[in-house]
């Protein structure tokens, strides 16, 4: 995702405090009673017919059709 700081050397997130939700917390299903039920979450709004999803297990990021069903997380600073 363009503009993410710090940038990753590959197509995945880096564990980094203060750089974003999954980069700080990782695979949320591992946290008891957190309420997370899936692996894949939208990481950005769709641009046209595609958006980015992150696989919270290991941080893989990919571009997917906006019509693809996935979970979302809303965060605030």
N, C-alpha and C positions, 0 to 999 in steps of 0.2 A: 504494500500500500504506500503510495507516494506520500512523503512527508512524515512518516512515522519516525520517532526519535527515541532511542538510538536505532539506527538502521541495522537490519540483520544481514549477515553475509550470505544468506540463502533464502529459500522460499518457506520460511517458518519464523515463528517468533522466538525471541530470546527471553529468558527469565531475567527481569530487571525491575526492581522496585521503583514505582513512580512512572513507569512508561506505558501503563495500560492495564486493563482488568485481567486478562488471561496471562499476560507476561508476569504479573505480580502473584496471582493465585494459582495458575496452572489448571489442572484437570479437576473441575469443580465437583464431579460426581463422587470423588474420593472424600469430600467433606460431608460428614453425617448431618442430616437434616438441613442441608443448604437448599434443597429443592430443585437442584439441577438434574435433569433426566436424560439429556442427550450429549452427544460428542461434538456435533457441528453447530456453530452459531454464526449468524451474520455478523460481519466485522465492519460493514459500511453500507450506506445507502446505495441502492442500485443506480448506476449511470447507464441510461438507456435500458437495455434488457438484461444487463449483467451486474452482479455485485460480488463482493468478496466474502468468503466464509473462512473461518478458522476452525481447525480440528483441535479441540481443547486438550486432547490426550498428549500430543507431542508438538503441537503448534504449527502444523502444516497450514498454509494459506493458499487458496485457489480462487479462481474466477468461475462463477456458476451462473446459470440462467436465473433471473429473478423469479421465474415461475417455480423454481425448485423449492420444496418445502424444507424449512429448517427453523431452529429456535432463534430467538433474539434476546439480547441483554441490553437494558437501558441503564446508563450510568450518568452520574453528575459529578463535577469536581468537588 
